[in-house]
Amino acid sequence: MTALTEVKGVGPSLQKALNDKGIESAEDLASARLEDLAGLRGVGPTRAAHLHSAARELIGAKAPVPSGQATARPAPKTKAKSSTAKKTEDVAKKAPEEETVKALAEAKRKQQRAEEKARRFKRDAKKALEKFRAELKAAKAKLAKSKSKLAKAEAKLDATKKKSRKKV
């Protein structure tokens, strides 16, 4: 297994965060999903793609050699590739990663919009509840005032009835 710190861009703090996610080696990092990496603190979609790519390159360069066998020499370079061929290869390699990064970024934007919408809804619901409570309090006060007036009117009526009985 290849240590995480050998991967370009992985320091001690990121190594700890990766270990907390169950990623213990460069091989684990190379096989991890970009969405999981992008979910780490301080790691966005772009950095996740770079870390993933660096881990794949590192483990590709350090293919395990069975014990007891000597390492094979690399084949001699036959012909240098033209710059156009290199650019085409680079674009072809980066295209799926860039699409994934773009998809992750779009998903993150959608999630942020949904969270903002939920916050607005919650705020509006709180305002509506406060308004309802204020209206309820005002209605209760008005009812209490009406009951008081009614009680006074009934008392006045009773007093008037008593006076009229005494006269008769």
DRENZA-579018 format. One line per 8 residues: number of its first residue (from 1); their letters; for each residue x, y, z of N, C-alpha, C, O, CB. Coordinates in steps of 0.2 Angstrom, whole numbers, plus 5000, padded with zeros to 4 digits. Glycine has a CB too. Layout:
BEGIN
NUM	a	X Y Z X Y Z X Y Z X Y Z X Y Z; ...
***
This chain:
BEGIN
1	mtaltevk	5004 4994 5000 5000 5000 5000 5004 5006 5000 5010 5006 5003 4995 5000 5006; 5002 5011 4997 5006 5018 4996 5003 5023 5001 4997 5023 5001 5006 5020 4989; 5007 5026 5005 5005 5031 5010 5001 5037 5006 5003 5039 5001 5011 5033 5014; 4996 5039 5010 4992 5045 5007 4997 5051 5006 4996 5055 5002 4987 5046 5012; 5002 5052 5011 5006 5058 5010 5010 5058 5004 5013 5063 5003 5010 5059 5017; 5011 5052 5001 5015 5052 4995 5011 5055 4989 5014 5057 4984 5017 5045 4993; 5004 5056 4990 5000 5059 4984 5001 5066 4984 5001 5069 4990 4993 5057 4985; 5002 5069 4979 5003 5076 4978 4997 5080 4980 4991 5079 4978 5005 5078 4971
9	gvgpslqk	4998 5084 4985 4992 5088 4988 4989 5086 4994 4985 5089 4997 4987 5088 4983; 4992 5080 4997 4989 5077 5003 4994 5079 5009 5000 5076 5008 4988 5070 5002; 4992 5083 5013 4996 5084 5019 4994 5081 5025 4989 5077 5025 4997 5092 5020; 4996 5082 5031 4994 5079 5037 4987 5080 5039 4983 5075 5041 4998 5081 5043; 4984 5086 5038 4977 5087 5040 4973 5084 5035 4967 5081 5037 4976 5095 5040; 4974 5084 5029 4970 5081 5024 4970 5073 5025 4965 5070 5024 4972 5083 5017; 4976 5071 5027 4977 5064 5028 4972 5061 5033 4969 5056 5033 4984 5062 5029; 4972 5066 5039 4967 5064 5044 4960 5064 5042 4956 5059 5044 4968 5069 5050
17	alndkgie	4958 5069 5038 4951 5069 5036 4950 5063 5032 4944 5060 5032 4950 5076 5032; 4954 5061 5027 4953 5055 5023 4953 5049 5027 4949 5045 5026 4959 5055 5018; 4957 5048 5032 4957 5043 5036 4950 5042 5040 4948 5037 5041 4963 5043 5042; 4948 5048 5042 4941 5048 5045 4936 5045 5041 4931 5042 5043 4939 5055 5048; 4937 5046 5034 4932 5044 5029 4933 5037 5027 4930 5034 5023 4932 5048 5023; 4938 5033 5030 4940 5027 5029 4945 5026 5023 4946 5020 5021 4934 5023 5027; 4948 5031 5021 4953 5031 5015 4960 5031 5018 4962 5036 5021 4952 5037 5010; 4963 5025 5018 4969 5024 5022 4975 5024 5017 4981 5025 5020 4969 5018 5026
25	saedlasa	4975 5024 5011 4980 5023 5006 4979 5027 5000 4973 5029 4998 4982 5016 5005; 4984 5027 4996 4983 5031 4989 4979 5026 4985 4975 5029 4981 4990 5031 4986; 4979 5020 4986 4975 5015 4982 4967 5017 4984 4963 5017 4979 4977 5008 4983; 4966 5018 4990 4959 5019 4992 4957 5026 4989 4951 5026 4987 4959 5019 5000; 4962 5031 4989 4960 5037 4987 4958 5037 4979 4954 5040 4977 4966 5042 4988; 4962 5033 4976 4961 5032 4968 4955 5029 4967 4952 5030 4962 4967 5028 4965; 4952 5024 4971 4946 5021 4970 4940 5024 4973 4934 5022 4973 4946 5014 4973; 4941 5030 4977 4936 5034 4980 4931 5037 4975 4934 5039 4970 4939 5038 4986
33	rledlagl	4925 5038 4977 4921 5042 4972 4922 5050 4973 4924 5052 4979 4913 5041 4974; 4922 5053 4968 4924 5061 4968 4919 5064 4973 4921 5069 4976 4923 5064 4961; 4912 5062 4973 4907 5065 4977 4909 5065 4984 4908 5070 4988 4900 5062 4976; 4912 5059 4986 4914 5058 4993 4920 5063 4995 4920 5065 5000 4916 5051 4995; 4925 5063 4990 4931 5067 4991 4928 5075 4992 4931 5078 4996 4936 5066 4986; 4924 5077 4987 4922 5084 4987 4918 5086 4993 4917 5091 4995 4917 5085 4981; 4915 5081 4997 4912 5082 5003 4916 5083 5009 4914 5086 5014 4907 5076 5005; 4923 5082 5008 4927 5084 5014 4928 5091 5015 4928 5095 5010 4934 5080 5013
41	rgvgptra	4929 5093 5021 4930 5100 5022 4937 5103 5019 4942 5100 5019 4931 5102 5030; 4936 5108 5015 4942 5111 5012 4943 5108 5005 4948 5110 5001 4948 5110 5016; 4939 5103 5003 4940 5100 4996 4934 5101 4992 4928 5098 4994 4941 5092 4997; 4935 5105 4987 4929 5106 4982 4930 5101 4976 4934 5096 4976 4929 5113 4980; 4925 5102 4972 4925 5097 4966 4932 5097 4962 4934 5092 4960 4919 5099 4961; 4935 5103 4961 4941 5103 4957 4947 5100 4961 4950 5096 4958 4943 5111 4956; 4947 5101 4967 4953 5098 4971 4952 5091 4972 4957 5087 4972 4953 5101 4978; 4945 5089 4972 4944 5081 4973 4946 5078 4966 4949 5073 4967 4936 5080 4974
49	ahlhsaar	4945 5081 4961 4947 5078 4954 4955 5078 4954 4958 5073 4952 4945 5082 4948; 4958 5083 4956 4966 5083 4956 4969 5078 4961 4973 5074 4959 4968 5090 4958; 4966 5077 4967 4968 5072 4971 4967 5065 4969 4972 5061 4969 4965 5073 4978; 4961 5064 4966 4960 5058 4963 4965 5056 4957 4967 5050 4957 4952 5058 4960; 4966 5061 4953 4970 5060 4947 4977 5058 4950 4981 5054 4947 4970 5066 4943; 4980 5062 4955 4986 5062 4957 4987 5055 4961 4993 5052 4960 4988 5067 4963; 4982 5052 4964 4983 5046 4967 4983 5040 4962 4987 5035 4962 4977 5044 4972; 4979 5041 4957 4979 5036 4951 4986 5036 4948 4989 5031 4946 4974 5037 4946
57	eligakap	4989 5042 4946 4995 5042 4943 5001 5039 4948 5005 5035 4945 4997 5049 4942; 5000 5040 4954 5005 5038 4959 5005 5030 4959 5010 5027 4959 5004 5041 4966; 4999 5027 4960 4999 5020 4960 5000 5017 4954 5002 5011 4953 4992 5018 4963; 4999 5020 4948 5001 5018 4942 5008 5017 4941 5011 5013 4938 4998 5022 4936; 5012 5022 4944 5019 5023 4943 5022 5018 4948 5028 5015 4947 5021 5030 4945; 5019 5016 4953 5021 5011 4958 5018 5005 4958 5015 5002 4963 5021 5014 4965; 5017 5002 4953 5014 4995 4952 5017 4990 4956 5023 4990 4956 5013 4993 4945; 5014 4986 4960 5017 4981 4965 5021 4976 4961 5019 4973 4956 5012 4978 4969
65	vpsgqata	5027 4974 4963 5031 4969 4960 5031 4963 4964 5032 4963 4970 5039 4972 4959; 5029 4957 4961 5029 4951 4965 5036 4950 4968 5041 4951 4965 5027 4945 4961; 5036 4947 4974 5042 4946 4978 5046 4941 4974 5044 4936 4971 5041 4944 4985; 5053 4942 4974 5057 4938 4971 5059 4939 4964 5063 4936 4960 5055 4931 4971; 5055 4944 4961 5056 4946 4954 5059 4953 4954 5058 4957 4958 5050 4946 4950; 5064 4954 4949 5067 4960 4948 5062 4965 4944 5058 4962 4941 5073 4960 4944; 5063 4971 4945 5058 4976 4942 5060 4976 4935 5066 4976 4933 5058 4983 4945; 5056 4977 4930 5057 4977 4923 5059 4984 4921 5057 4989 4924 5051 4975 4919
73	rpapktka	5064 4985 4917 5066 4991 4914 5060 4994 4910 5057 4990 4906 5073 4991 4911; 5060 5000 4910 5054 5003 4906 5057 5003 4898 5063 5003 4897 5053 5011 4907; 5052 5002 4894 5054 5001 4887 5057 5008 4884 5054 5013 4887 5047 4999 4883; 5061 5007 4880 5064 5014 4878 5059 5018 4874 5055 5015 4870 5071 5012 4873; 5060 5024 4874 5055 5028 4871 5057 5028 4863 5063 5029 4861 5056 5036 4873; 5052 5027 4859 5053 5026 4852 5053 5033 4849 5057 5034 4845 5048 5021 4849; 5048 5036 4850 5047 5043 4846 5043 5048 4850 5038 5046 4853 5044 5042 4839; 5046 5054 4851 5042 5059 4855 5036 5060 4851 5036 5061 4845 5047 5065 4856
81	ksstakkt	5031 5061 4855 5024 5063 4852 5024 5070 4850 5027 5075 4854 5018 5062 4857; 5020 5072 4845 5020 5079 4843 5016 5083 4849 5012 5080 4852 5017 5080 4836; 5017 5089 4849 5013 5093 4854 5005 5093 4853 5002 5093 4858 5015 5100 4854; 5003 5092 4847 4996 5092 4845 4993 5085 4848 4988 5085 4851 4995 5092 4838; 4997 5079 4847 4995 5073 4850 4995 5073 4857 4990 5070 4860 5000 5067 4847; 5000 5076 4860 5000 5077 4868 4994 5081 4870 4990 5079 4875 5006 5080 4870; 4992 5086 4867 4986 5090 4869 4980 5086 4868 4976 5087 4872 4986 5097 4864; 4979 5083 4862 4973 5079 4861 4973 5073 4867 4967 5072 4869 4974 5075 4854
89	edvakkap	4978 5070 4869 4978 5065 4874 4976 5069 4881 4972 5066 4884 4985 5062 4875; 4979 5074 4882 4977 5078 4888 4970 5080 4888 4967 5079 4894 4982 5084 4889; 4967 5082 4883 4960 5084 4883 4956 5078 4884 4951 5078 4887 4959 5087 4876; 4958 5072 4881 4954 5066 4881 4954 5064 4888 4949 5061 4891 4957 5061 4876; 4960 5064 4892 4960 5062 4899 4956 5067 4903 4953 5064 4908 4968 5062 4901; 4957 5073 4902 4953 5078 4906 4946 5078 4905 4942 5080 4910 4957 5085 4906; 4944 5077 4899 4936 5078 4898 4932 5074 4903 4927 5077 4905 4935 5075 4891; 4933 5068 4904 4928 5064 4909 4929 5068 4916 4924 5068 4919 4930 5057 4909
97	eeetvkal	4935 5069 4918 4936 5072 4924 4933 5079 4925 4929 5081 4930 4943 5073 4926; 4933 5083 4919 4930 5090 4919 4923 5089 4919 4919 5093 4923 4933 5094 4913; 4920 5084 4916 4913 5083 4916 4911 5081 4923 4905 5084 4925 4911 5078 4911; 4914 5077 4926 4913 5075 4933 4913 5081 4938 4909 5082 4942 4917 5070 4936; 4918 5085 4937 4919 5091 4941 4913 5096 4940 4911 5099 4944 4926 5095 4940; 4912 5097 4933 4906 5101 4932 4900 5099 4935 4896 5103 4937 4905 5102 4924; 4899 5092 4934 4892 5089 4937 4892 5090 4945 4887 5092 4947 4892 5082 4935; 4898 5089 4948 4898 5090 4955 4897 5097 4957 4893 5099 4962 4905 5088 4958
105	aeakrkqq	4900 5102 4953 4899 5109 4954 4891 5111 4954 4889 5115 4957 4903 5114 4950; 4888 5108 4948 4881 5110 4947 4877 5107 4953 4872 5110 4955 4879 5107 4940; 4879 5101 4955 4875 5098 4960 4876 5102 4967 4871 5103 4970 4877 5091 4962; 4882 5104 4968 4883 5108 4974 4879 5115 4973 4876 5117 4978 4890 5110 4975; 4878 5118 4967 4874 5124 4966 4867 5123 4968 4864 5127 4971 4875 5127 4959; 4865 5117 4965 4858 5115 4966 4856 5114 4973 4851 5116 4976 4856 5109 4962; 4861 5111 4977 4860 5110 4984 4860 5116 4988 4855 5117 4992 4865 5105 4987; 4864 5121 4986 4864 5128 4989 4858 5131 4988 4855 5135 4992 4870 5132 4987
113	raeekarr	4855 5131 4982 4849 5134 4980 4843 5131 4984 4839 5135 4987 4847 5134 4973; 4843 5125 4985 4838 5121 4989 4838 5123 4996 4833 5124 4999 4838 5114 4988; 4844 5124 4999 4845 5126 5006 4843 5133 5007 4840 5134 5012 4852 5125 5008; 4844 5137 5002 4842 5144 5003 4835 5145 5002 4832 5149 5006 4846 5149 4997; 4832 5141 4998 4824 5141 4997 4821 5138 5004 4816 5141 5006 4822 5136 4991; 4824 5133 5007 4822 5131 5013 4822 5136 5019 4818 5137 5023 4825 5124 5015; 4828 5140 5019 4829 5145 5024 4824 5150 5023 4821 5153 5028 4836 5148 5023; 4822 5152 5017 4817 5158 5015 4810 5155 5017 4807 5159 5021 4817 5159 5008
121	fkrdakka	4809 5149 5016 4802 5146 5018 4802 5146 5025 4796 5148 5028 4802 5139 5015; 4807 5144 5029 4807 5144 5036 4806 5151 5039 4802 5152 5044 4813 5141 5039; 4809 5156 5036 4809 5163 5038 4802 5165 5037 4799 5168 5042 4814 5167 5035; 4799 5164 5031 4792 5166 5030 4787 5163 5034 4782 5166 5036 4790 5165 5022; 4788 5157 5036 4783 5153 5040 4784 5156 5047 4778 5157 5050 4785 5145 5040; 4790 5158 5050 4790 5161 5056 4787 5168 5056 4783 5169 5061 4798 5162 5058; 4787 5172 5051 4784 5178 5051 4776 5177 5051 4773 5181 5054 4786 5182 5044; 4774 5172 5047 4767 5171 5046 4764 5169 5053 4759 5171 5055 4765 5166 5041
129	lekfrael	4768 5165 5057 4766 5162 5063 4766 5168 5068 4761 5169 5072 4771 5157 5066; 4771 5172 5068 4771 5178 5072 4765 5183 5071 4762 5185 5076 4778 5182 5072; 4763 5184 5065 4758 5188 5063 4751 5185 5065 4747 5188 5068 4757 5189 5055; 4751 5178 5065 4745 5175 5067 4744 5176 5075 4739 5177 5077 4745 5168 5065; 4749 5175 5078 4749 5176 5086 4747 5183 5088 4743 5183 5092 4756 5174 5089; 4750 5188 5084 4748 5195 5086 4741 5196 5084 4737 5199 5088 4752 5199 5081; 4738 5193 5079 4731 5194 5077 4727 5190 5082 4721 5193 5084 4729 5191 5070; 4729 5184 5084 4725 5181 5090 4725 5184 5096 4720 5185 5099 4728 5174 5090
137	kaakakla	4731 5187 5098 4731 5191 5104 4726 5197 5104 4723 5199 5109 4738 5193 5106; 4726 5201 5098 4722 5206 5097 4715 5204 5098 4711 5208 5101 4723 5210 5091; 4713 5199 5094 4706 5196 5095 4704 5194 5102 4698 5196 5104 4705 5190 5090; 4709 5191 5105 4707 5189 5112 4706 5196 5117 4701 5196 5121 4713 5185 5115; 4710 5201 5115 4709 5207 5119 4702 5210 5117 4699 5213 5122 4715 5212 5118; 4701 5210 5111 4694 5213 5109 4688 5209 5112 4683 5212 5114 4694 5213 5101; 4689 5202 5112 4684 5198 5115 4683 5200 5123 4678 5200 5125 4685 5191 5114; 4689 5201 5126 4689 5202 5133 4685 5209 5134 4681 5210 5139 4696 5202 5136
145	ksksklak	4687 5214 5130 4684 5220 5131 4676 5220 5129 4672 5223 5133 4687 5225 5126; 4674 5216 5124 4667 5215 5123 4663 5212 5129 4658 5214 5130 4666 5211 5116; 4667 5207 5132 4664 5203 5137 4663 5208 5143 4658 5208 5147 4668 5197 5140; 4668 5212 5144 4667 5217 5150 4661 5222 5148 4658 5224 5153 4674 5221 5150; 4661 5225 5142 4655 5229 5140 4648 5226 5141 4644 5228 5144 4656 5232 5133; 4648 5219 5139 4642 5215 5140 4640 5215 5147 4634 5215 5149 4643 5208 5137; 4645 5213 5152 4644 5212 5159 4641 5219 5162 4637 5219 5166 4650 5210 5162; 4644 5225 5160 4642 5231 5162 4635 5232 5160 4631 5235 5164 4647 5237 5160
153	aeakldat	4633 5231 5153 4627 5232 5151 4621 5228 5154 4616 5230 5156 4626 5230 5143; 4623 5221 5156 4619 5217 5159 4618 5219 5167 4612 5219 5169 4622 5210 5160; 4623 5222 5170 4622 5225 5176 4618 5231 5176 4613 5231 5181 4629 5226 5179; 4618 5235 5171 4614 5241 5171 4607 5239 5170 4602 5242 5172 4617 5245 5165; 4606 5234 5165 4599 5231 5164 4596 5228 5170 4590 5230 5172 4599 5226 5159; 4600 5225 5174 4597 5222 5180 4595 5227 5185 4590 5227 5189 4602 5217 5184; 4599 5233 5186 4598 5238 5190 4592 5242 5188 4588 5244 5192 4604 5243 5190; 4591 5243 5181 4585 5246 5179 4579 5242 5180 4573 5244 5182 4586 5247 5171
161	kkksrkkv	4579 5235 5179 4573 5231 5181 4571 5231 5188 4566 5231 5190 4575 5223 5179; 4576 5232 5193 4575 5232 5200 4571 5239 5201 4567 5239 5205 4582 5232 5204; 4574 5244 5198 4570 5251 5199 4563 5251 5197 4559 5253 5200 4574 5256 5196; 4562 5247 5191 4555 5247 5188 4551 5243 5193 4545 5244 5193 4556 5245 5181; 4553 5238 5196 4549 5234 5200 4547 5237 5207 4542 5236 5209 4553 5227 5202; 4552 5241 5209 4550 5245 5215 4545 5250 5214 4541 5252 5218 4557 5248 5218; 4545 5253 5208 4540 5258 5206 4533 5255 5206 4528 5258 5207 4542 5262 5200; 4532 5249 5204 4526 5246 5203 4523 5244 5209 4517 5241 5209 4527 5240 5198
***
